[in-house]
Amino acid sequence: MNLIYSISHWIYGQEPLELQFQRIKKYGYDGVEIRINELIGFNLEIIKKYLKDFSLICSSICPNMMFSSDKSKCKNLIDNDKDIQKNSLLYLKKCIEIGVELEAKLVLIVPSGVFNIRDRWTKQNIEACTRALQELGDHAQSVGSILLALEPLNRYENIFLRTCSQALILVKEVHHSRVKMMLDTFHSNIEENNNAEAIRSANRELIHFHVADSNRKSPGRGQINWFEIFRALRDIKYDGAIVGEFLPPHSETFYTCQNKILPEAVIYTKECIEYLKFIENIIIK
């Protein structure tokens, strides 16, 4: 096993990017998961500069796949509206290309968009998703060595792709070497019967791993058994990134927190890597 530790930097809200990268390096992380909110205004060169300045890798790309009633903003690969499907594909293809530029291992894919509680797990939607993912897989193959990681979310944020077993069905249906899956402990803690068994079930299809505790605070502040998590990662010989995507509790939805500066996230950044490396040293090394 060769674990690397990374942070999904959008958790820091509106804090200047340089300070975010500086903190991530300070606490001993290896990389950053780069969020692409919008293609217009995304400053690729400044990201490259900060990665180089702080000797960090881009572990992964996190697209802003948000479902919306506003057609111009909606991202959804299985939408009945063909224009939305087309625009979502074009957006993700560009995210893949940016990932190649940043030498990222993979791009996260939430096929039907975050906060889509309309489009269900149906034969028609599975088929539409399969076609879209095959096209994205082909594009990834044509531009570099980058992979795609399907991310199941919890039932309150998505009702199409919620579980490890569903992600594995999609991976099998797509049958493309570039299309794999990931898990996020915050979501899987809600949807899976057992986090560790979900990891073992995913086995070698698991190429990416988000961490946050049951309450979405940093690992160790909730009810998840992190020793069991690391035993399962050891059992499947996981060699991808462990990526912090934790958030402090707020009354509004998690994603509106991007419009603020969140001081608790600073504390969580330090706690996360210290706690998980402690467990890694016991279970794996």
Helices and strands as residue ranges (DSSP letters): E 4-8, G 9-12, H 17-26, E 31-36, H 44-53, E 57-63, H 82-101, E 106-109, H 123-143, E 147-150, H 164-174, E 179-184, H 185-191, H 195-202, G 203-205, E 206-211, H 226-235, E 241-244, G 254-259, H 263-283
